[in-house]
Amino acid sequence: MADLASSSSGIRKLNSHNYGYWQTCMESYLQGQDLWEVVAGTEAFPPENADALRKWKIKSGKAMFVLKTTIEEDLLEHIRDEKTPKEAWETLAKLFSRKNEARLQLLENELTGISQGNLSISQYFSKVKFICREISQLAPDEKVSEARMKRIIIH
């Protein structure tokens, strides 16, 4: 855990544009550090036993540290006062999963105007998939179909 900076250096800090990427990477990182249980809620409440309580507080503190240090400072205000990692995780999930019409329109515009340009085909494909995934997260009822994604890539 002391080596957080180097072991999570491949994870970009959460900002207003990369929640899906951050969420996926953080979940894997937290699982690898044996901290996911306190974030996911299977160990959400402190145990009664004194020794188990001490261990839970250590895990909870580590998880909160990871969450707070892997987000941009302006987002920290949203979770600063949360008491448990589960509360912090849920707050961030709510913040980024609510439908944002302006962001959705921006993504739709980006998707319709996307071109390969100097990108390799795999980079281009990844970019299209990333935008489609972002649209699906913001508006699950307006999910981009496989057929539409293929038409965009071929175009």
Backbone as CSV, one residue per row, in Angstrom:
resi,resn,N_x,N_y,N_z,CA_x,CA_y,CA_z,C_x,C_y,C_z
1,MET,0.817,-1.189,0.000,0.000,0.000,0.000,0.861,1.254,0.000
2,ALA,2.032,1.187,0.607,2.908,2.347,0.645,3.359,2.730,-0.752
3,ASP,3.263,1.801,-1.686,3.731,2.036,-3.033,2.565,2.382,-3.957
4,LEU,1.560,3.082,-3.445,0.362,3.406,-4.204,0.682,4.179,-5.469
5,ALA,1.551,5.161,-5.377,1.839,6.011,-6.533,2.361,5.216,-7.718
6,SER,3.272,4.299,-7.471,3.823,3.552,-8.600,2.901,2.423,-9.046
7,SER,2.167,1.809,-8.110,1.328,0.677,-8.502,0.055,1.137,-9.189
8,SER,-0.391,2.353,-8.929,-1.605,2.834,-9.591,-1.296,3.937,-10.589
9,SER,-0.030,4.091,-10.948,0.342,5.183,-11.834,-0.314,5.070,-13.204
10,GLY,-0.733,3.891,-13.598,-1.416,3.726,-14.873,-2.855,4.207,-14.825
11,ILE,-3.363,4.539,-13.663,-4.741,4.993,-13.505,-4.755,6.516,-13.503
12,ARG,-5.425,7.071,-14.505,-5.571,8.534,-14.533,-6.573,8.933,-13.459
13,LYS,-6.362,10.108,-12.883,-7.288,10.596,-11.859,-8.671,10.803,-12.464
14,LEU,-9.686,10.544,-11.651,-11.057,10.761,-12.070,-11.277,12.243,-12.326
15,ASN,-11.850,12.538,-13.491,-12.243,13.911,-13.793,-13.659,13.864,-14.368
16,SER,-14.120,14.945,-14.907,-15.504,14.988,-15.383,-15.736,14.210,-16.673
17,HIS,-14.671,13.629,-17.266,-14.824,12.955,-18.544,-14.452,11.475,-18.545
18,ASN,-13.914,10.930,-17.477,-13.389,9.560,-17.552,-13.909,8.617,-16.469
19,TYR,-15.135,8.799,-16.033,-15.651,7.972,-14.942,-15.642,6.474,-15.282
20,GLY,-16.077,6.105,-16.474,-16.127,4.683,-16.837,-14.755,4.028,-16.758
21,TYR,-13.756,4.691,-17.294,-12.380,4.186,-17.249,-11.900,4.094,-15.798
22,TRP,-12.089,5.178,-15.052,-11.629,5.233,-13.662,-12.307,4.149,-12.830
23,GLN,-13.615,4.000,-12.988,-14.377,3.028,-12.213,-13.855,1.610,-12.448
24,THR,-13.644,1.270,-13.700,-13.158,-0.068,-14.044,-11.778,-0.329,-13.449
25,CYS,-10.878,0.631,-13.630,-9.511,0.474,-13.105,-9.489,0.448,-11.581
26,MET,-10.274,1.311,-10.950,-10.283,1.367,-9.491,-10.854,0.090,-8.893
27,GLU,-11.884,-0.442,-9.488,-12.458,-1.674,-8.965,-11.417,-2.792,-8.997
28,SER,-10.700,-2.905,-10.104,-9.649,-3.929,-10.205,-8.537,-3.678,-9.200
29,TYR,-8.121,-2.430,-9.074,-7.047,-2.089,-8.138,-7.468,-2.408,-6.700
30,LEU,-8.671,-2.002,-6.332,-9.154,-2.236,-4.968,-9.304,-3.726,-4.675
31,GLN,-9.720,-4.498,-5.662,-9.802,-5.950,-5.475,-8.412,-6.524,-5.245
32,GLY,-7.445,-6.058,-6.014,-6.073,-6.539,-5.874,-5.438,-6.183,-4.543
33,GLN,-5.902,-5.114,-3.933,-5.381,-4.683,-2.642,-6.220,-5.217,-1.472
34,ASP,-7.205,-6.071,-1.767,-8.098,-6.647,-0.761,-8.900,-5.560,-0.035
35,LEU,-9.312,-4.544,-0.799,-10.078,-3.435,-0.229,-11.490,-3.340,-0.816
36,TRP,-11.764,-4.112,-1.835,-13.033,-3.977,-2.531,-14.237,-4.261,-1.623
37,GLU,-14.097,-5.180,-0.673,-15.219,-5.539,0.193,-15.747,-4.336,0.970
38,VAL,-14.852,-3.462,1.442,-15.317,-2.295,2.205,-15.923,-1.240,1.280
39,VAL,-15.534,-1.240,0.012,-16.093,-0.285,-0.947,-17.425,-0.801,-1.486
40,ALA,-17.475,-2.073,-1.826,-18.686,-2.669,-2.400,-19.790,-2.840,-1.369
41,GLY,-19.418,-2.914,-0.107,-20.432,-3.001,0.929,-20.572,-4.342,1.595
42,THR,-19.817,-5.351,1.179,-19.912,-6.632,1.863,-19.284,-6.544,3.250
43,GLU,-18.428,-5.549,3.456,-17.892,-5.232,4.785,-18.164,-3.762,5.074
44,ALA,-19.393,-3.330,4.825,-19.719,-1.903,4.901,-19.810,-1.362,6.325
45,PHE,-20.199,-2.193,7.268,-20.386,-1.710,8.624,-19.325,-2.277,9.554
46,PRO,-18.862,-1.478,10.496,-17.823,-1.957,11.420,-18.304,-3.162,12.223
47,PRO,-17.465,-4.178,12.345,-17.822,-5.351,13.143,-17.876,-5.010,14.640
48,GLU,-18.501,-5.878,15.413,-18.633,-5.681,16.862,-17.330,-6.023,17.591
49,ASN,-16.670,-7.078,17.179,-15.446,-7.574,17.802,-14.343,-6.513,17.704
50,ALA,-13.613,-6.262,18.790,-12.598,-5.201,18.844,-11.467,-5.406,17.831
51,ASP,-10.975,-6.635,17.702,-9.879,-6.895,16.762,-10.369,-6.754,15.322
52,ALA,-11.548,-7.280,15.043,-12.125,-7.173,13.704,-12.428,-5.705,13.371
53,LEU,-12.858,-4.938,14.377,-13.139,-3.519,14.185,-11.859,-2.763,13.803
54,ARG,-10.774,-3.062,14.486,-9.489,-2.420,14.190,-9.062,-2.724,12.761
55,LYS,-9.175,-3.996,12.344,-8.814,-4.388,10.974,-9.718,-3.710,9.949
56,TRP,-11.016,-3.622,10.272,-11.955,-2.967,9.366,-11.602,-1.497,9.209
57,LYS,-11.263,-0.828,10.302,-10.912,0.593,10.232,-9.665,0.817,9.375
58,ILE,-8.703,-0.093,9.478,-7.488,0.009,8.661,-7.842,-0.142,7.178
59,LYS,-8.614,-1.171,6.842,-9.012,-1.379,5.449,-9.850,-0.215,4.935
60,SER,-10.757,0.256,5.769,-11.617,1.365,5.387,-10.789,2.625,5.137
61,GLY,-9.829,2.888,6.009,-8.958,4.052,5.847,-8.122,3.975,4.581
62,LYS,-7.594,2.794,4.294,-6.809,2.607,3.067,-7.678,2.838,1.836
63,ALA,-8.892,2.287,1.846,-9.792,2.443,0.703,-10.171,3.914,0.503
64,MET,-10.466,4.610,1.597,-10.798,6.040,1.489,-9.615,6.828,0.950
65,PHE,-8.410,6.482,1.389,-7.211,7.159,0.900,-7.079,6.967,-0.614
66,VAL,-7.248,5.740,-1.071,-7.141,5.457,-2.503,-8.198,6.246,-3.271
67,LEU,-9.433,6.231,-2.799,-10.500,6.952,-3.495,-10.216,8.455,-3.538
68,LYS,-9.809,9.010,-2.421,-9.596,10.455,-2.360,-8.366,10.925,-3.130
69,THR,-7.368,10.064,-3.269,-6.157,10.489,-3.967,-6.177,10.158,-5.454
70,THR,-7.218,9.495,-5.922,-7.290,9.167,-7.347,-8.416,9.932,-8.046
71,ILE,-8.839,11.031,-7.456,-9.819,11.897,-8.100,-9.277,13.319,-8.119
72,GLU,-9.738,14.100,-9.069,-9.324,15.497,-9.163,-9.831,16.256,-7.934
73,GLU,-9.101,17.297,-7.584,-9.420,18.046,-6.363,-10.830,18.614,-6.355
74,ASP,-11.340,19.064,-7.493,-12.688,19.634,-7.514,-13.768,18.592,-7.219
75,LEU,-13.475,17.317,-7.450,-14.432,16.249,-7.147,-14.343,15.792,-5.693
76,LEU,-13.242,16.090,-5.049,-13.046,15.686,-3.658,-14.129,16.267,-2.749
77,GLU,-14.600,17.439,-3.075,-15.651,18.068,-2.258,-16.901,17.205,-2.149
78,HIS,-17.162,16.405,-3.158,-18.362,15.556,-3.157,-18.264,14.410,-2.157
79,ILE,-17.048,13.962,-1.845,-16.909,12.809,-0.936,-16.138,13.135,0.341
80,ARG,-15.727,14.369,0.500,-14.899,14.761,1.649,-15.498,14.339,2.994
81,ASP,-16.795,14.474,3.157,-17.426,14.198,4.453,-18.036,12.802,4.565
82,GLU,-17.866,11.969,3.551,-18.411,10.614,3.620,-17.663,9.821,4.688
83,LYS,-18.378,8.992,5.412,-17.790,8.246,6.534,-17.198,6.903,6.127
84,THR,-17.735,6.292,5.078,-17.239,4.976,4.670,-16.882,4.992,3.187
85,PRO,-16.011,4.081,2.768,-15.684,3.994,1.344,-16.911,3.661,0.487
86,LYS,-17.821,2.876,1.030,-19.049,2.541,0.301,-19.852,3.804,0.006
87,GLU,-19.988,4.690,0.993,-20.711,5.942,0.789,-20.010,6.806,-0.263
88,ALA,-18.687,6.868,-0.200,-17.923,7.663,-1.165,-18.114,7.111,-2.576
89,TRP,-17.998,5.794,-2.725,-18.149,5.142,-4.030,-19.541,5.409,-4.601
90,GLU,-20.572,5.255,-3.761,-21.947,5.466,-4.208,-22.197,6.925,-4.584
91,THR,-21.599,7.859,-3.844,-21.743,9.275,-4.157,-21.157,9.576,-5.535
92,LEU,-19.975,9.040,-5.809,-19.356,9.256,-7.119,-20.184,8.595,-8.224
93,ALA,-20.703,7.404,-7.956,-21.529,6.713,-8.953,-22.772,7.536,-9.286
94,LYS,-23.426,8.084,-8.262,-24.618,8.913,-8.491,-24.260,10.176,-9.263
95,LEU,-23.161,10.769,-8.904,-22.725,12.008,-9.544,-22.511,11.812,-11.041
96,PHE,-21.918,10.682,-11.417,-21.581,10.468,-12.822,-22.611,9.663,-13.595
97,SER,-23.577,9.066,-12.935,-24.556,8.267,-13.661,-25.826,9.049,-13.962
98,ARG,-25.988,10.197,-13.334,-27.203,10.952,-13.640,-27.127,11.496,-15.066
99,LYS,-28.266,11.573,-15.664,-28.336,11.981,-17.061,-27.992,13.460,-17.174
100,ASN,-27.025,13.740,-17.983,-26.573,15.110,-18.210,-26.799,15.399,-19.690
101,GLU,-27.842,16.143,-19.965,-28.244,16.387,-21.355,-27.148,17.089,-22.160
102,ALA,-26.478,18.056,-21.556,-25.429,18.780,-22.280,-24.279,17.844,-22.637
103,ARG,-23.840,17.020,-21.673,-22.756,16.070,-21.923,-23.186,15.028,-22.961
104,LEU,-24.418,14.593,-22.865,-24.941,13.612,-23.810,-24.930,14.184,-25.231
105,GLN,-25.364,15.417,-25.387,-25.369,16.060,-26.705,-23.960,16.232,-27.241
106,LEU,-23.031,16.603,-26.362,-21.630,16.751,-26.750,-21.063,15.419,-27.263
107,LEU,-21.366,14.330,-26.560,-20.902,13.007,-26.975,-21.529,12.582,-28.305
108,GLU,-22.825,12.849,-28.462,-23.498,12.518,-29.724,-22.860,13.284,-30.880
109,ASN,-22.567,14.565,-30.670,-21.923,15.372,-31.701,-20.535,14.835,-32.025
110,GLU,-19.802,14.453,-30.988,-18.461,13.904,-31.190,-18.540,12.592,-31.970
111,LEU,-19.530,11.781,-31.652,-19.688,10.494,-32.325,-20.039,10.680,-33.801
112,THR,-20.938,11.594,-34.100,-21.330,11.783,-35.503,-20.228,12.455,-36.316
113,GLY,-19.361,13.222,-35.684,-18.303,13.912,-36.412,-16.945,13.242,-36.333
114,ILE,-16.884,12.053,-35.770,-15.597,11.389,-35.555,-15.004,10.914,-36.888
115,SER,-13.689,11.032,-36.995,-12.993,10.495,-38.169,-11.684,9.875,-37.705
116,GLN,-11.170,8.976,-38.500,-9.950,8.263,-38.107,-8.753,9.192,-38.048
117,GLY,-8.628,10.087,-39.006,-7.510,11.020,-39.009,-6.173,10.307,-38.911
118,ASN,-5.355,10.686,-37.949,-4.031,10.084,-37.756,-4.042,8.876,-36.823
119,LEU,-5.218,8.485,-36.368,-5.317,7.355,-35.444,-5.165,6.032,-36.185
120,SER,-4.580,5.056,-35.519,-4.560,3.705,-36.090,-5.987,3.176,-36.027
121,ILE,-6.269,2.122,-36.759,-7.620,1.563,-36.773,-8.038,1.092,-35.381
122,SER,-7.096,0.523,-34.624,-7.449,0.064,-33.272,-7.703,1.258,-32.344
123,GLN,-6.938,2.342,-32.492,-7.182,3.539,-31.675,-8.532,4.152,-32.033
124,TYR,-8.815,4.202,-33.318,-10.088,4.747,-33.793,-11.258,3.915,-33.272
125,PHE,-11.142,2.605,-33.387,-12.172,1.692,-32.910,-12.389,1.879,-31.402
126,SER,-11.296,1.966,-30.653,-11.382,2.159,-29.194,-12.056,3.475,-28.849
127,LYS,-11.743,4.512,-29.593,-12.348,5.822,-29.338,-13.856,5.785,-29.584
128,VAL,-14.261,5.149,-30.680,-15.693,5.023,-30.975,-16.390,4.228,-29.872
129,LYS,-15.793,3.114,-29.472,-16.392,2.294,-28.408,-16.479,3.059,-27.092
130,PHE,-15.435,3.842,-26.782,-15.427,4.629,-25.547,-16.564,5.642,-25.552
131,ILE,-16.750,6.347,-26.652,-17.828,7.336,-26.733,-19.183,6.655,-26.610
132,CYS,-19.343,5.516,-27.290,-20.607,4.777,-27.207,-20.887,4.307,-25.782
133,ARG,-19.852,3.845,-25.091,-20.011,3.409,-23.707,-20.408,4.584,-22.811
134,GLU,-19.792,5.744,-23.035,-20.137,6.942,-22.256,-21.605,7.311,-22.486
135,ILE,-22.048,7.256,-23.734,-23.450,7.561,-24.047,-24.365,6.572,-23.323
136,SER,-24.011,5.307,-23.351,-24.825,4.280,-22.691,-24.898,4.487,-21.184
137,GLN,-23.809,4.971,-20.584,-23.824,5.220,-19.138,-24.700,6.411,-18.794
138,LEU,-24.662,7.439,-19.631,-25.472,8.629,-19.372,-26.945,8.391,-19.673
139,ALA,-27.211,7.599,-20.692,-28.595,7.359,-21.110,-28.770,5.901,-21.516
140,PRO,-28.959,5.015,-20.531,-29.098,3.587,-20.837,-30.220,3.279,-21.837
141,ASP,-31.259,4.103,-21.850,-32.372,3.896,-22.774,-32.036,4.336,-24.198
142,GLU,-30.915,5.042,-24.378,-30.492,5.512,-25.698,-29.178,4.851,-26.121
143,LYS,-28.959,3.639,-25.682,-27.737,2.899,-25.965,-27.463,2.828,-27.466
144,VAL,-26.205,3.007,-27.845,-25.801,2.940,-29.243,-25.754,1.473,-29.669
145,SER,-26.471,1.153,-30.728,-26.536,-0.244,-31.182,-25.228,-0.658,-31.853
146,GLU,-25.011,-1.966,-31.899,-23.836,-2.519,-32.586,-23.840,-2.101,-34.055
147,ALA,-25.022,-2.148,-34.668,-25.138,-1.791,-36.085,-24.728,-0.335,-36.319
148,ARG,-25.189,0.558,-35.453,-24.833,1.974,-35.600,-23.333,2.164,-35.400
149,MET,-22.778,1.466,-34.420,-21.346,1.578,-34.154,-20.558,1.118,-35.373
150,LYS,-20.971,0.035,-35.994,-20.293,-0.472,-37.197,-20.375,0.538,-38.332
151,ARG,-21.572,1.156,-38.516,-21.725,2.155,-39.577,-20.799,3.343,-39.346
152,ILE,-20.672,3.752,-38.102,-19.789,4.880,-37.767,-18.343,4.536,-38.070
153,ILE,-17.919,3.347,-37.684,-16.533,2.923,-37.902,-16.238,2.802,-39.409
154,ILE,-17.159,2.221,-40.152,-16.950,2.050,-41.584,-16.960,3.394,-42.300
155,HIS,-17.821,4.302,-41.882,-17.915,5.624,-42.501,-16.598,6.366,-42.317
